[in-house]
Amino acid sequence: MFLSPIATPSYRRANTASFDRFIDGVLKSKNIPTVEQDEKSYKIQIDVPGVPREQLIISIEGQVVRIKTTEQAKRNYSGGYELPEEIDASASSAKLEDGVLYLTLIKKTPVSQATTLPIL
């Protein structure tokens, strides 16, 4: 599968601009990842042949995922992807197998900040 189409529910339409930028960035890249989405996570596969796991750096900040190689790596890779929803970095995982980086990025569940005020 090259790139899975993702149906955007009506309540998420406000986030389509950032997702469109993500898809545009992916399609212009030489190394096109495979992206799948379900209700709880994004699953991304990126080919990084010849790069050992010790030479990959993955950082997650909000909805942005950045992947790059260290300076010691024989092959250079650098990519940044903005997703429509924030990612829970502590629940997400990455594995490198046969030159393919598999990312399972768990969507953050929104936590209500609402407080109840007593009526005097």
QUIDA-V861326 format. One record per backbone hydrogen bond with DSSP energy under -1.0 kcal/mol. CO is the residue of the C=O (numbers start at 1). NH is the residue of the N-H. E is the energy in kcal/mol with one decimal. If there is no record, write none. Layout:
CO/NH/E
CO/NH/E
//
This chain:
9/12/-1.9
10/13/-1.1
12/15/-2.0
13/16/-1.4
15/19/-1.6
16/20/-2.8
17/21/-2.1
18/22/-2.0
19/23/-2.6
20/24/-2.7
21/25/-2.4
22/26/-2.2
23/27/-2.7
24/28/-1.5
34/45/-2.2
35/4/-1.3
36/43/-3.0
40/107/-2.8
41/38/-2.5
42/105/-3.0
43/36/-2.5
44/103/-3.3
45/34/-2.3
46/101/-3.4
48/51/-1.5
52/55/-1.9
53/56/-1.3
55/70/-2.0
57/68/-2.3
59/66/-3.0
61/64/-2.1
62/87/-2.9
63/83/-3.2
64/61/-2.7
65/81/-2.9
66/59/-2.7
67/79/-2.9
68/57/-3.2
70/73/-1.1
77/69/-1.8
79/67/-3.3
81/65/-3.0
86/108/-2.6
87/89/-1.1
88/92/-1.1
93/104/-2.8
95/102/-3.4
97/100/-1.4
99/48/-3.0
100/97/-2.6
101/46/-2.3
102/95/-2.1
103/44/-2.4
104/93/-2.4
105/42/-2.6
106/88/-3.3
//
